[in-house]
């Protein structure tokens, strides 16, 4: 994650450093630069305590309920549209990757 933050600062990429960090971790795991055993223990701990990470957003929702209720339809439509766009773009990217992966074999 720190490496992702550093890359964002150096390059000015308009993505969150945490996302860049997770992509780098996935790439390093795939390339074998990082062994799964090195991160398995902390990953298992984080997954077993995942529910705790939803408490702060839940509290924020309760604290901002009036704003959310006032703009409910705008939020709901934006959420629906963005979800559909993410699903479509992910499927499209997956098809491209599979096509190139098959071509390389």
C-alpha positions in Angstrom: 0.0 0.0 0.0 2.8 2.4 0.8 4.4 1.7 -2.6 1.1 2.5 -4.2 0.9 5.8 -2.3 4.5 6.6 -3.4 3.7 5.9 -7.0 0.6 8.1 -6.8 2.7 11.0 -5.4 5.5 10.5 -7.9 3.4 10.0 -11.0 0.3 12.0 -10.2 -1.9 9.1 -11.2 -5.5 9.9 -10.3 -6.2 6.6 -8.6 -6.2 6.0 -4.8 -2.8 4.7 -3.6 -4.6 1.8 -1.9 -5.9 0.6 -5.2 -2.5 0.9 -6.9 -1.0 -1.0 -3.9 -3.5 -3.8 -4.2 -2.8 -4.1 -7.9 0.9 -4.2 -7.3 0.4 -6.9 -4.6 -1.6 -9.0 -7.0 1.0 -8.5 -9.8 3.9 -9.3 -7.4 2.1 -12.4 -6.2 1.5 -13.5 -9.7 5.1 -12.9 -10.8 6.4 -14.8 -7.7 8.2 -11.8 -6.3 6.1 -12.1 -3.1 5.3 -15.5 -1.8 1.7 -16.2 -0.6 3.0 -17.6 2.7 4.5 -14.1 3.4 1.1 -12.4 3.4 -1.3 -15.3 4.3 -1.3 -14.8 8.1 -2.1 -11.1 7.9 -4.6 -11.7 5.1 -6.4 -14.3 7.2 -6.5 -12.0 10.2 -7.9 -9.1 8.1 -10.5 -11.4 6.5 -11.6 -12.8 9.9 -12.1 -9.3 11.2 -13.7 -7.8 8.1 -16.9 -6.9 9.8 -15.2 -4.3 12.0 -14.1 -2.4 8.9 -17.8 -1.7 8.1 -18.5 0.0 11.5 -17.2 3.5 10.5 -19.0 3.6 7.2 -22.2 2.5 9.0 -21.9 5.2 11.6 -21.2 7.7 8.8 -24.4 6.6 7.1 -26.4 7.1 10.3 -24.9 10.5 10.9 -25.7 11.7 7.4 -29.1 10.1 7.1 -30.9 13.4 6.5 -28.6 14.2 3.5 -28.9 10.7 2.1 -32.7 10.7 2.5 -33.0 14.1 0.8 -30.9 13.0 -2.2 -31.9 9.3 -2.2 -32.9 9.0 -5.8 -29.8 10.8 -7.1 -27.6 8.5 -5.0 -29.6 5.4 -6.0 -29.4 6.2 -9.7 -25.7 7.1 -9.6 -25.0 3.8 -7.7 -27.0 1.8 -10.2 -25.4 3.4 -13.3 -21.9 3.2 -11.9 -22.4 -0.5 -10.9 -23.6 -1.3 -14.4 -20.6 0.5 -16.0 -18.1 -1.3 -13.7 -19.7 -4.7 -14.6 -19.6 -3.9 -18.3 -16.0 -2.6 -18.3 -14.8 -5.4 -16.2 -16.4 -8.0 -18.5 -15.0 -6.2 -21.5 -11.5 -6.1 -20.0 -11.7 -9.8 -19.0 -12.7 -10.8 -22.6 -9.7 -8.9 -24.0 -7.3 -10.5 -21.5 -8.6 -14.0 -22.2 -8.3 -13.4 -26.0 -4.7 -12.4 -25.7 -3.9 -15.2 -23.2 -5.3 -17.8 -25.6 -3.3 -16.2 -28.5 -0.1 -16.5 -26.4 -0.5 -20.2 -25.7 
